[in-house]
């Protein structure tokens, strides 16, 4: 029996199972892909996926601005 039957090409993915979308950047905090890229990933060509993966190191998935903290909580109590 040939091993060819059991071999299949897996789609390469940058997913690291930290799937949370930052509300400001709209990028996944784990892999830095957009919601649209994640949704279309399995239908993209290998070339399109490679192009997205090449861009990922340059992306900042989380907003750098602070979202509240102690000062914001104190302000809400007033």
C-alpha positions as CSV (number, residue, x, y, z in Angstrom):
1,X,0.0,0.0,0.0
2,X,1.3,3.4,-0.9
3,X,1.7,6.2,1.7
4,X,0.4,8.7,-1.0
5,X,-3.2,7.9,0.1
6,X,-2.5,9.2,3.7
7,X,-0.4,12.2,2.7
8,X,-2.2,15.5,2.4
9,X,-1.1,19.1,2.2
10,X,-2.0,21.0,5.3
11,X,-2.7,24.7,5.0
12,X,0.0,26.7,6.7
13,X,-1.4,29.0,9.3
14,X,0.1,31.5,11.7
15,X,-2.6,30.7,14.3
16,X,-1.2,30.1,17.8
17,X,-4.6,29.5,19.5
18,X,-4.8,32.9,21.1
19,X,-7.9,34.0,19.3
20,X,-9.0,37.4,20.5
21,X,-9.7,40.4,18.3
22,X,-8.4,43.8,19.6
23,X,-11.4,46.2,19.2
24,X,-9.1,49.1,18.1
25,X,-6.9,47.5,15.6
26,X,-9.4,44.7,14.5
27,X,-6.5,42.3,14.4
28,X,-6.1,39.0,16.3
29,X,-3.9,39.3,19.4
30,X,-2.4,35.9,18.7
31,X,-1.6,35.9,15.0
32,X,-2.1,39.5,13.9
33,X,-4.5,38.6,11.0
34,X,-7.6,40.6,10.4
35,X,-11.1,39.1,10.8
36,X,-11.5,39.0,7.0
37,X,-8.1,37.2,6.6
38,X,-9.0,34.6,9.2
39,X,-12.4,34.0,7.6
40,X,-11.0,33.7,4.1
41,X,-7.8,31.7,5.0
42,X,-8.9,28.3,3.9
43,X,-10.1,29.7,0.5
44,X,-7.0,31.7,-0.2
45,X,-4.3,30.5,-2.6
46,X,-1.0,29.5,-1.2
47,X,0.5,32.6,-2.7
48,X,-2.1,34.9,-1.0
49,X,-1.5,33.2,2.4
50,X,2.3,33.6,1.9
51,X,1.8,37.3,1.2
52,X,-0.3,37.8,4.4
53,X,2.2,35.8,6.4
54,X,5.1,38.0,5.1
55,X,3.3,41.1,6.4
56,X,2.5,39.7,9.9
57,X,5.8,40.6,11.6
58,X,5.3,44.2,10.7
59,X,1.8,44.4,12.3
60,X,1.0,45.5,15.8
61,X,-2.2,43.5,16.8
62,X,-2.9,45.4,20.1
63,X,-3.5,49.0,20.6
64,X,-0.8,50.8,22.6
65,X,-3.1,53.3,24.2
66,X,-4.3,52.6,27.7
67,X,-7.9,51.7,28.1
68,X,-8.6,53.0,31.6
69,X,-7.0,51.7,34.7
70,X,-7.3,53.1,38.2
71,X,-7.7,56.8,37.1
72,X,-10.6,55.9,34.8
73,X,-12.3,53.9,37.6
74,X,-12.0,56.8,40.0
75,X,-13.4,59.2,37.5
76,X,-16.5,57.0,37.0
77,X,-17.2,57.0,40.7
78,X,-17.4,60.8,40.8
